[in-house]
């Protein structure tokens, strides 16, 4: 029996943690015998990158006006009808909304990686208020929910009122076989502190500028490395302005988007996730795989599911420059503590966050859903 899985992803950029996770998942599932296909924009960078990897795609023209929007919806529903026996995996509210309006029955897995589903949600929770209203109605048609963190599971059950029996937690995974550790650090006298993610307010890189300033005033030769594309020009301009005011131009480096993980993490001594809201936090598990100690914001959902405080990393209670400075100093002044954290984080990574574990859990879930029908 042919078992097709459709992944609708109406995003143009191929850069981002979610895109990488879906790509790795599809490649792994295809090797396991599934027929996974992407439904995406015809002219998008994302679709091109998936096709380059040999993934089958169903391409739809990007809508720019009302007429094209009607054609877009028609084309999307045509794809769903063409593969009407397929299992559909949605991982964003937009794709889910369109699918929820499809008149015929279908099997859908909704992967929750962002919103808190509160009517008046956290300021930076992805589309929280709208997500709550949508969830109240459209989630009733979902076959199965996947939460990528414990926090997301709680949000689905407590805020979206999803039946707990319909929610399974599957952590995102990273392929540690890709790790290539550098033999020697390029400059042993420099302490490289890195943040990986789009340059935008949500990622909150601004909070670390004072952290770097204060650490350097304590004679620690720290460099803040910012990896990620600029997705908010106004925010980027403000960062540049603040850097000049603090006179730390030589201590902050914008690297842009870099796909080479070795280049990022072999140039990182401490990885910080300072996002105001993070559904998961792929950079944290990538850092674990590279034996890089991590720091995350405790109230930022994903990091609290990944990091065990003072066991596999440090969770700061307040999203302030002072809190991050103290966490960094904990690593810099206590080598034994840092080594224990790194050792524990590798064990936790292999148990929960390896790519093989993620693929295996999705494989089992898909088999279970197909066997029910």
Secondary structure, 3 states (H helix, E strand, C coil): CCCEEEEECCCCCCCCHHHHHHHHHHHHHHHCCCEEEEEEECCCHHHHHHHHCCCEEEEECCCCCHHHHHHHHHHHHHHHHHCCCCEEEECCHHHHHHHHCCCCCCEEEEEECCCCCCCCCCCCCCCHHHHHHHHHHHHHHCCEEEECCHHHHHHHHHHCCCCHHHEEECCCCECHHHCCCCCCCCCCCCEEEEEECCECHHHCCCHHHHHHHHHHHCCCCEEEEEECCECCHHHHHHHHHHHHHHCCHHHEEEEECCCCHHHHHCCCCEEEECCCCCCCCHHHHHHHHCCCEEEEECCCCHHHHHCCECCCEEEECCCCHHHHHHHHHHHHHCHHHHHHHHHHHHHHHHHHHEHHHHHHHHHHHHHHHHHHC
